[in-house]
Amino acid sequence: MDQKNTAALDIAMGVVDRVTHSVRLRAVAYARVSTEEQAKGYGVQSALKKIIRYMGRKGMDHVGTYTDEGISGSLEAADREDLKRLMADAHRTPRPFDIVVVSEGRAIGRVGRAFWRWVWALEDIGVFVGVVEDDYDNSTAEGRKKMRRDADYAETEWETIRKRTQGGLQEKAEEGVGRVACRPTVTRSPARARRASRTLSSARPKCWSSRRCGGWWSRTA
């Protein structure tokens, strides 16, 4: 066994030793929600409540909290302000925590590089990631299997959202084709109005509407 694998085994055994000898794990909460999730009412405070309750059930010591609000899960750790701070803290000596707890898999990341890179970087130094939703962490083979499933689901869902958003933008762009601006109606004297009408009728298309022209109206083909 090479030196790197030996070091990784020693780290893992240290975490297992803390668990088997009833030493309480030092845990930090990490909550991330995107702008779209915020609009649906999924704020960081709701996620933090779930995480802290979970820590209590698991007998963990809550020693810190990190939040990234309105941040896309497609961004990597270096581009998420509080996750970047978490990663820096994890490398301090002595290490201040043993596990990072999130409310659900998609809080970790929405695409492969954003999901796995910081998880693997923590794993290399003996810090694991726990997920409240399915009650697992990546310190076991079964937990890593569940995490791979969550990573795949998060990316598939993100792709669906992205396609739906792009489709909506394209539809709006297509609706705008062929529209013309109509000038607001201005009160004029009868003679002046007749002269203006003759000039404008040859200069611009008519606004085919029974209402006054006060905005944008579709032009008939």
N, C-alpha and C positions, 0 to 999 in steps of 0.2 A: 504494500500500500504506500503511495507516494505521500510527500509531506502535506500537500494541499488537502488530500482526502482525509488524512489523519487529523488535521486541524478541524475540518468540517465535522468529523465524527466526535471529536472532543467537545465542540460547541453544542452539538445536538445532545450528547450525553449529559452535558451540564444543565440544559433545559429540562430534560427528563428527570434528572436528579432533583431539581427544584420541585417538580410536580409530585414525584413518588415520596418525597420526604415532607410533604405537606407544607412546603414553603410557598407562601402566597406569591403568585406572579405579579410583577409590576406591569400594569397595562396603561396604554394611552389610547384615547379615542381619536379617530380620524373621521370627519364627516365632510363629504363633498356633494354639492348639488349644482346642477347647471342652471342657466337662466330659464330654460324651458321647464325644468322640474320645479323651479320656484314658482312659475306661473300656475302650475297645477296644484300648488299648495304643499309641495314636499320640501320644507325648509330644513336647515341644519339643526335647528332646535329639536324638531321631531326625531331626527336620526340620533341625536345625542342622547335623548331620553331612553331610546331603545338600547343603545350601547351601554349606558351606565347601569340600567337595570340588568342587562346580561352579565356585566362584570360582577355585580352583586351576587347573582345566582351562581356564578362560577367561582366565587371566593377570590376574586382578583382585587388587587389594590389599584384604584384609579389614581394615577400619578400625573396625568397631563391630558390636555385637549388641544387638538389642531383642527382648524376648519378652513375649507376653501368654498366660499359662497359665490354662486354665479360663474363657476369655472367649468369649462367643458372637460369631460372625461377623455377626450382625445389628446389632451395635453399631457406631456410627460412631467415627472416630478420637478425638474428644473424650472418648469414654466408654471408651477402652482406654488404660490407664495408660502403657504403654511406647510405643505408637504415637503417643500425644499428645506424648511426649517426643521421639520421632523427628521429628515434624513441626516441633517448636520448634527442634531442632538444625538441621534442613534450612534454616531461615531465618537462621541465623547468618552473619556475614560475617567472614572468608571462609567460603564454604560448605565443610563438612567432608567431603562425599561426593558422588559423581556418580550412583550407582544403588543402589536398594534391591532385594535379592534375596529371594524367597520360594520355598518348596519346591513349592507348587502354587497354582492359581488361587483355590481356596476359602479359602486363608489370607488373601487380600486382603479378602474379605468374602463374606457369604452372600446379601445383598439389594442391589439396585441402588444405593441411597443410600450404604450402608456400603462398597460395593465401589469406586464411581467417584469419590466426592468427594475422597478423599485422594489418589487416583492423579492426578486432574486438577490438584489443588492443587500437587503435586510437579512435574508436567509443566510447569506455568506458570512455574516457576523453574528449569527445565532439569535436573530430577532425574527419572530414569526408573525403572521397575519391571521387574525381570527375573523370569521364572518358570522354575524348574529343570525341572519335569516335562516340558514341551514345548519347552524350550530356546528361549525367545523373550523379547523385551522390547518395550515400547511406543514405541521410538524409530523404528520403521519401520511402513509401512502394513500389511505382512503380520503383524507382531507385534501391532498394534492389532486386527487381524481375529481373531487367535487369542485375544486377551484378551477381546473381546466374546463369543466362544463360551464361554470359561471362566466369564464372569460369568453368562451365561444358564444354564449347567449348574449352577453353585453355587446359584443361587436356586431352580431347579427341585428340586434335591436337598433343599434346606432346607425347601421347602414340603411335600415328601413326608414328611420326618422330623417336621415339626410336626403334620401330619394324623395320622400314626401314633401320636404321643404323645397327642394329644387323644382319639383313638379308644380308646386303652388306658385313659385316665382315665374316659371315659364308660362303658366296659364295667365297670370296677371299681365305679363309682357304681351302675350297674344291678344288679350282683350283691348290693349291700348292701341293696336294697329288700326288705322283708318279713322281715328277720332280727330275732330277739328274743333278749334276754339270758336265760341260764339260770343260776339261782343254784347255787353249788357245794353239793354234798351235805354236810349237817351231821349228825353222829351225835346222836340224841336218844333219850329213853326211849320205849318203845312207846306209852304213853298220850299223851305230848306230841307224838309224831310223827303220831298219828291226828288230833289236834286241828289241827296245822299243815297236814296234808294237806287236811282239809275246808276250811280257810280259803283256802289257796293255790289249790285247784282252781277256785274261783269267781273268783279275783282275777287269774289270768294264764293264758296258753295253755300247754298241755303241751309238753314238750321231747320230740319224737318221735325218740328215739334209744335204741339198746340199750346205749349207753355212759352213764357218769355225765355229768351236766351240769357241765362244767368250763370252758366257753367259749361261743362263739357257734355256734348250730346253725340250719339252715334250717327254716323253718316250712312245714308242708305246707298246700297250698291247700284 
